[in-house]
Each structure stands twice: as structure tokens, then as C-alpha cells.
Amino acid sequence: MSAISRQELAQRIADDIPSGSYVNLGIGAPTLVANYLTEDREVVLHTENGMLGTGPAPEPGQVDPDLINAGKQAVTAVAGAAYFHHADSFGMMRGGHLDICVLGAFQVAANGDLANWSTGAPGAIPAVGGAMDLAIGAKQLYVMTDLLTKKGESKLVASCSYPLTGLGCVSRVYTDYAVFDVTDDGFAVRELFGDTTIDGLRDLVGLPIADFITTPSSGGER
């Protein structure tokens, strides 16, 4: 089965974010989504270190060292951007003022539990940071991740073995093979990429996976 690139997946997620949304993009791969948000849709990006109205990555030679996201990556500011105290930023997150958050993951359980931090995994940031606040505070949580680990193990699991970030919080999972919605009955396929098949996904994941969801959905708004 074939998979799409991380950049193509970021484009796919960007296409699903409605105009008028307030969105937080987690550190790592989710920050790529900012590069594919078109100007014809007003999507306001929030970062927990105190900025509302972040734009895509700056062009070479145009970096402002004072403009960074939570992952310490250089960002740009769109017209009307605002800066504020860290505590105010977390108040936005915890107060339910974000429409969508996009986070990475080590594991997503069939009931929507999320595990995206670890003190022992290679390259992992040794703290949960603001992910717990984002996972529970955002109206919808999208996960952007490779379907398989480097060892070929599925990141979609029956129950998480890594430390939990949030309980029952994931709305939708975007992977390099397919997009899944989290339903009351577990994972259901929303879209397949390339020559991927549902039976092939079931073999990779080792879990029951429902056939295509055919009714329109906003991603499982909680």
C-alpha cells in the first residue's frame, strides 16, 4: 500500500479547517499545516507562548527572532496579530475558545484517548507541556501522525500504553495511509490515500475498523 508525504498530509488537514476557526498547531509536524492555509479563508492561529495571528514560516532572510511558536520555530505575524501574557494564552486554551487543535501522537486509542508525550521515547520532549490543556480545551482535536512507528507497529491501538495526555479527546486522526474518525464504536475510515484498502488497514492496525463514513461530519465535535 502507498502512503502520502507529510507535506501532502498537512495540506489535507488544512483543507478541513473551516473559515473563521481559531486553531492551535502543536509542535512538530502539525506546524506544517500553517503553510497550506489559503488567504481566502480566515483561520486565526494561536500559539500557547502568547500570540494570536501567527502566519506561515518566514522566507529565508526574513526571520524575526522575537516571533516564535511553542516549538521555538520562527513564524510570521499576519495583519492584526496580537501578543499577550502566557497565562492569558492558557486561559484561551482552557476556556474552550479554540475551535481546533492539531497535535502529534505516539498512540491514539479506539475510544479517543491520546498519548503524545513520554520521558523515555527517543527524541521525545520530556514533559507534557500545554498538550493536556489543548487536548481537553479545544472543541475538536485532530491528530497528525504516521500510522506506523519505525518498528512497524500501529499507533492506533486498543488502549494506550504510553502516559495519557487526554481521555476520549480525539475527534479525527490523519495518517499517511488514511483519515480516521473516532466514533462510539472505534475507528472508522473517512478517506483512503493511494492504493490503500480498508482490509489492508485492518491488517496493519490489527483492530476492527469500520467502513467509510458517508454522512457529513465536522470531525466529531465534543
Secondary structure by P-SEA (a helix, b strand, c coil): cccccaaaaaaaaaaacccccbbbbccccccccccccccccbbbbbbccccccccccccccccccccccccccccccccbbbbbcaaaaaaaaaaccccbbbbccccccccbbbbccccccccccccccccccccccccbbbbbcccccccccccccccccccccccccccbbbcccbbbbbcccccccccccccccaaaaaaaaccccccccccccccccc
